[in-house]
Amino acid sequence: MRLLDRFGLQDRVAVVTGASAGLGVAFAAGLADAGADVVLGARREERLADTAKLVAAAGRRSVAVTTDVAKPDDCRRLVDAAMEAFGRVDILVNNAGIGTAVPATKETVEQFEQVIDVNLNGCYWMAQACGRVMRPGSSIVNIASVLGLTTAGLPQAAYSASKAGLMGLTRDLAQQWGGRKGIRVNSLAPGFFASEMTEQYRPGYLEEQLRRAPLGRVGDPDELTAALLLLASDAGGYITGQTLVVDGGLSLA
Ligand SMILES: NC(=O)c1ccc[n+]([C@@H]2O[C@H](COP(=O)([O-])OP(=O)(O)OC[C@H]3O[C@@H](n4cnc5c(N)ncnc54)[C@H](OP(=O)(O)O)[C@@H]3O)[C@@H](O)[C@H]2O)c1
């Protein structure tokens, strides 16, 4: 096999959560481009239909399932739909996430719990559901954040805790499932990429933060998808339990 062919995902089946917007759309399209059929989950059904068109344009099949990852039953239904449609799940991209910025003394129980429910617990429910059906050689990629490693001038206790927790979850599932099940588990920690999440920042915030990063610009989603393909494919066959930071050097500061 040529080295470059190891990045290929011909006839693999990938589940992508948060596939209705932002990075999840780029991930779904990139996985399809690499040869995978893609199972799409998020709450906004009509937006999933748009992502399905991108998968079809790459010549691959997709199934879209309305999913709230904070609900374990929804996560099981998404994986059941994947098994029903394609008979296997080779890749899980745990991408669904929400961001908030609330000062710690003002943050309500509900606000904090919602972020943890989606960003951390949701990834665990999805990993559990996939881990039960995945075969040796499968790969789980959790989309964490540099904010699991550093801070960026906003009050983001819930978000930072959820993403740091996700890195811990990654390590533990990697050690539980690596040898016994042959499933690799890794995280990606993105810096700033344009999306609905980053549109909510106050004017000037992004420019201030990017001054910290040696590369001094936001990332292109394709630059993150390329890293995803490394971790999802056989090219990353000896990488497990790791967090790969893709942030233009932001976290060096
Ligand atoms: N963009 C960045 O700069 C950046 C940096 C670091 C990390 N990240 C991480 O990358 C991931 C994607 O972020 P993004 O920037 O693409 O954000 P985005 O544009 O806001 O998209 C978030 C996605 O998550 C889905 N989602 C939210 N809550 C959900 C729930 N309860 N159940 C299922 N899906 C849910 C949304 O779909 P619905 O609303 O349709 O459910 C949407 O598809 C997140 O985990 C985020 O923390 C992003």
The ligand as an SDF file (V2000), in Angstrom:
LIG
                    3D

 48 52  0  0  0  0  0  0  0  0999 V2000
  -14.8370   26.9900   15.7710 N   0  0  0  0  0  0  0  0  0  0  0  0
  -13.8170   27.0180   16.5900 C   0  0  0  0  0  0  0  0  0  0  0  0
  -13.0010   27.9260   16.5540 O   0  0  0  0  0  0  0  0  0  0  0  0
  -13.6180   25.9120   17.5990 C   0  0  0  0  0  0  0  0  0  0  0  0
  -12.4620   25.9370   18.3700 C   0  0  0  0  0  0  0  0  0  0  0  0
  -12.2370   24.9270   19.2950 C   0  0  0  0  0  0  0  0  0  0  0  0
  -13.1490   23.8990   19.4060 C   0  0  0  0  0  0  0  0  0  0  0  0
  -14.2710   23.8940   18.6590 N   0  0  0  0  0  0  0  0  0  0  0  0
  -15.1910   22.7750   18.8450 C   0  0  0  0  0  0  0  0  0  0  0  0
  -15.5640   22.2640   17.5770 O   0  0  0  0  0  0  0  0  0  0  0  0
  -16.8770   21.7330   17.6330 C   0  0  0  0  0  0  0  0  0  0  0  0
  -17.7150   22.3410   16.5210 C   0  0  0  0  0  0  0  0  0  0  0  0
  -17.7960   23.7440   16.7690 O   0  0  0  0  0  0  0  0  0  0  0  0
  -18.2150   24.8070   15.6430 P   0  0  0  0  0  0  0  0  0  0  0  0
  -17.2950   25.9380   15.7990 O   0  0  0  0  0  0  0  0  0  0  0  0
  -18.3930   24.1540   14.3240 O   0  0  0  0  0  0  0  0  0  0  0  0
  -19.6240   25.2600   16.2610 O   0  0  0  0  0  0  0  0  0  0  0  0
  -21.0160   25.6030   15.5820 P   0  0  0  0  0  0  0  0  0  0  0  0
  -20.8390   26.1930   14.2410 O   0  0  0  0  0  0  0  0  0  0  0  0
  -21.7610   26.3520   16.6340 O   0  0  0  0  0  0  0  0  0  0  0  0
  -21.6710   24.1420   15.4170 O   0  0  0  0  0  0  0  0  0  0  0  0
  -21.9630   23.3540   16.5360 C   0  0  0  0  0  0  0  0  0  0  0  0
  -22.6270   22.0680   16.0810 C   0  0  0  0  0  0  0  0  0  0  0  0
  -22.9730   21.3130   17.2490 O   0  0  0  0  0  0  0  0  0  0  0  0
  -24.3440   20.9550   17.1540 C   0  0  0  0  0  0  0  0  0  0  0  0
  -24.9440   20.8150   18.4820 N   0  0  0  0  0  0  0  0  0  0  0  0
  -25.0100   21.7300   19.4870 C   0  0  0  0  0  0  0  0  0  0  0  0
  -25.6650   21.2240   20.5360 N   0  0  0  0  0  0  0  0  0  0  0  0
  -26.0280   19.9470   20.1810 C   0  0  0  0  0  0  0  0  0  0  0  0
  -26.7310   18.9180   20.8370 C   0  0  0  0  0  0  0  0  0  0  0  0
  -27.2220   19.0540   22.0860 N   0  0  0  0  0  0  0  0  0  0  0  0
  -26.9110   17.7360   20.1800 N   0  0  0  0  0  0  0  0  0  0  0  0
  -26.4300   17.5700   18.9300 C   0  0  0  0  0  0  0  0  0  0  0  0
  -25.7620   18.5230   18.2510 N   0  0  0  0  0  0  0  0  0  0  0  0
  -25.5740   19.6950   18.8800 C   0  0  0  0  0  0  0  0  0  0  0  0
  -24.9950   22.0670   16.3410 C   0  0  0  0  0  0  0  0  0  0  0  0
  -26.1420   21.5630   15.6780 O   0  0  0  0  0  0  0  0  0  0  0  0
  -27.6650   21.7940   16.1170 P   0  0  0  0  0  0  0  0  0  0  0  0
  -27.7670   23.1860   16.6590 O   0  0  0  0  0  0  0  0  0  0  0  0
  -28.3890   21.5880   14.8290 O   0  0  0  0  0  0  0  0  0  0  0  0
  -27.9540   20.7340   17.1150 O   0  0  0  0  0  0  0  0  0  0  0  0
  -23.9000   22.3360   15.3220 C   0  0  0  0  0  0  0  0  0  0  0  0
  -24.0040   21.4190   14.2560 O   0  0  0  0  0  0  0  0  0  0  0  0
  -17.3930   22.0310   19.0470 C   0  0  0  0  0  0  0  0  0  0  0  0
  -17.2270   20.9010   19.8700 O   0  0  0  0  0  0  0  0  0  0  0  0
  -16.5030   23.1650   19.5020 C   0  0  0  0  0  0  0  0  0  0  0  0
  -16.3950   23.2320   20.8990 O   0  0  0  0  0  0  0  0  0  0  0  0
  -14.5400   24.8800   17.7690 C   0  0  0  0  0  0  0  0  0  0  0  0
  1  2  1  0
  2  3  2  0
  2  4  1  0
  4  5  1  0
  4 48  2  0
  5  6  2  0
  6  7  1  0
  7  8  2  0
  8  9  1  0
  8 48  1  0
  9 10  1  0
  9 46  1  0
 10 11  1  0
 11 12  1  0
 11 44  1  0
 12 13  1  0
 13 14  1  0
 14 15  2  0
 14 16  1  0
 14 17  1  0
 17 18  1  0
 18 19  2  0
 18 20  1  0
 18 21  1  0
 21 22  1  0
 22 23  1  0
 23 24  1  0
 23 42  1  0
 24 25  1  0
 25 26  1  0
 25 36  1  0
 26 27  1  0
 26 35  1  0
 27 28  2  0
 28 29  1  0
 29 30  1  0
 29 35  2  0
 30 31  1  0
 30 32  2  0
 32 33  1  0
 33 34  2  0
 34 35  1  0
 36 37  1  0
 36 42  1  0
 37 38  1  0
 38 39  2  0
 38 40  1  0
 38 41  1  0
 42 43  1  0
 44 45  1  0
 44 46  1  0
 46 47  1  0
M  CHG  2   8   1  16  -1
M  END
$$$$
